[in-house]
């Protein structure tokens, strides 16, 4: 639930700042900042969705190095 709240808060903040800039006549600022805002939202969503995969428990036997420096 905390991740959803974070995403909603971030989205609302981005859109609110965009609306404020438009109201204040700063359309050029929005056009300049849009890629950065979009990337920020994308990273927030990816971080919220990211899950760590549990270890499989499968062990692989170590392979010994060649002795004597043979190629």
Backbone bond lengths (Angstrom), bond angles and torsions (degrees), N, CA, C in turn:
res aa  C-N    CA-C-N  psi(-1)  N-CA   C-N-CA  omega(-1)  CA-C   N-CA-C  phi
1 X - - - 1.453 - - 1.526 110.59 -
2 X 1.323 119.13 -33.55 1.458 121.79 -178.62 1.522 111.50 -64.65
3 X 1.331 117.76 -35.50 1.458 121.06 179.78 1.524 110.49 -66.17
4 X 1.324 116.43 -38.77 1.460 119.89 178.81 1.523 110.71 -65.52
5 X 1.303 116.58 -39.91 1.462 120.47 178.51 1.520 110.06 -64.19
6 X 1.328 117.01 -40.80 1.460 121.62 178.39 1.525 111.03 -62.37
7 X 1.319 116.78 -44.82 1.466 120.88 -179.80 1.523 110.56 -64.56
8 X 1.317 117.20 -44.46 1.462 120.75 179.92 1.524 110.76 -64.20
9 X 1.324 117.15 -41.71 1.459 121.07 179.54 1.523 110.89 -64.55
10 X 1.323 116.87 -45.02 1.469 120.47 179.82 1.523 110.85 -63.77
11 X 1.311 116.41 -43.80 1.465 120.28 179.66 1.523 111.08 -63.08
12 X 1.316 116.74 -45.42 1.467 120.43 179.42 1.524 110.91 -62.61
13 X 1.311 117.78 -38.84 1.464 121.42 179.17 1.521 111.19 -64.84
14 X 1.327 116.78 -44.27 1.467 120.65 179.97 1.522 110.34 -63.44
15 X 1.308 117.13 -47.52 1.462 119.25 -178.59 1.522 112.05 -68.38
16 X 1.322 117.04 -36.62 1.465 119.67 178.42 1.522 111.10 -64.74
17 X 1.335 116.63 -42.10 1.467 118.74 178.79 1.520 110.80 -66.34
18 X 1.321 117.67 -34.88 1.463 120.73 177.04 1.524 111.28 -65.70
19 X 1.313 116.22 -43.11 1.470 120.33 178.97 1.523 110.46 -63.33
20 X 1.313 117.20 -42.75 1.461 120.97 179.20 1.523 110.39 -61.90
21 X 1.340 117.36 -42.24 1.466 119.99 179.26 1.522 111.76 -64.55
22 X 1.327 117.40 -39.61 1.465 120.93 178.62 1.520 109.82 -64.76
23 X 1.320 116.29 -45.37 1.466 120.37 -179.80 1.525 110.37 -60.54
24 X 1.312 116.32 -36.71 1.461 119.98 -178.94 1.535 111.84 -83.33
25 X 1.326 117.84 0.50 1.453 120.49 176.78 1.511 113.68 82.90
26 X 1.283 117.47 26.26 1.455 121.07 -177.30 1.538 110.43 -107.13
27 X 1.306 115.85 53.42 1.462 120.48 -179.54 1.527 110.48 -63.54
28 X 1.322 117.27 -36.44 1.462 120.59 179.41 1.532 110.72 -63.22
29 X 1.318 117.30 -35.86 1.464 120.54 178.74 1.522 110.64 -66.23
30 X 1.312 116.82 -38.85 1.471 120.18 178.91 1.527 109.72 -65.97
31 X 1.326 116.73 -43.02 1.461 119.80 179.69 1.530 110.62 -61.71
32 X 1.316 116.55 -34.38 1.455 120.51 179.34 1.521 111.64 -74.90
33 X 1.314 117.12 -39.51 1.460 121.57 -175.45 1.530 114.21 -87.42
34 X 1.319 118.16 -13.23 1.461 121.02 -175.26 1.533 113.39 -54.92
35 X 1.332 119.84 -46.40 1.473 118.02 179.45 1.532 112.73 -61.83
36 X 1.323 117.26 -40.39 1.466 120.16 179.88 1.526 110.70 -67.06
37 X 1.318 116.74 -40.10 1.467 119.97 178.64 1.522 110.66 -66.25
38 X 1.323 116.66 -40.51 1.461 120.40 178.37 1.522 111.61 -64.18
39 X 1.328 116.89 -42.73 1.464 120.68 178.62 1.524 110.99 -64.79
40 X 1.322 116.50 -39.99 1.461 120.39 178.15 1.530 110.79 -61.32
41 X 1.309 116.74 -45.53 1.470 120.18 179.23 1.528 110.08 -63.62
42 X 1.320 117.03 -40.74 1.466 120.76 179.33 1.523 110.77 -61.27
43 X 1.324 117.25 -43.83 1.461 120.66 179.89 1.526 111.67 -66.55
44 X 1.315 117.28 -37.15 1.467 120.49 178.29 1.520 110.07 -64.15
45 X 1.318 116.51 -44.00 1.468 120.14 -179.71 1.530 110.37 -65.46
46 X 1.335 117.65 -42.93 1.465 119.91 178.30 1.525 111.66 -62.87
47 X 1.318 117.32 -40.94 1.464 120.70 179.17 1.520 110.89 -65.22
48 X 1.317 116.84 -36.93 1.459 120.55 -179.88 1.527 111.61 -70.23
49 X 1.323 116.45 -33.18 1.464 120.40 -178.51 1.521 113.36 -86.08
50 X 1.330 116.18 -16.97 1.461 120.25 -174.84 1.529 110.51 -65.39
51 X 1.314 114.66 130.21 1.460 120.60 178.80 1.519 107.77 -128.61
52 X 1.302 115.59 143.11 1.453 118.72 177.95 1.521 109.22 -85.39
53 X 1.309 115.84 132.87 1.458 121.08 179.76 1.525 109.04 -81.39
54 X 1.310 117.80 134.00 1.465 119.70 178.48 1.523 110.84 -68.93
55 X 1.301 116.24 150.97 1.459 121.35 179.27 1.525 109.16 -65.91
56 X 1.327 116.32 144.11 1.459 119.96 -176.65 1.523 112.28 -77.92
57 X 1.338 117.64 -19.84 1.447 120.54 -178.37 1.515 112.57 84.38
58 X 1.317 117.08 -3.15 1.468 122.06 -179.81 1.520 109.03 -82.09
59 X 1.328 115.99 124.71 1.468 120.14 179.66 1.517 109.47 -106.17
60 X 1.310 114.79 143.93 1.456 121.51 178.92 1.515 107.64 -109.86
61 X 1.336 116.34 134.01 1.464 120.67 -179.47 1.525 109.98 -70.31
62 X 1.322 116.22 139.22 1.457 121.38 178.80 1.517 110.30 -71.75
63 X 1.318 116.68 142.13 1.456 122.07 177.91 1.523 107.60 -98.84
64 X 1.347 117.96 125.09 1.474 119.36 -178.23 1.537 110.96 -69.30
65 X 1.338 114.67 147.67 1.461 121.04 176.37 1.523 109.78 -70.50
66 X 1.353 115.61 157.35 1.463 120.09 175.59 1.523 108.52 -71.83
67 X 1.314 115.18 140.70 1.471 118.46 179.15 1.515 110.30 -97.47
68 X 1.297 116.99 153.97 1.455 122.00 175.86 1.515 113.50 84.80
69 X 1.304 119.58 3.05 1.447 122.08 177.06 1.514 114.45 71.40
70 X 1.324 118.55 19.72 1.453 120.87 179.54 1.524 109.20 -70.44
71 X 1.346 117.58 139.46 1.472 119.78 -178.55 1.493 113.95 -73.25
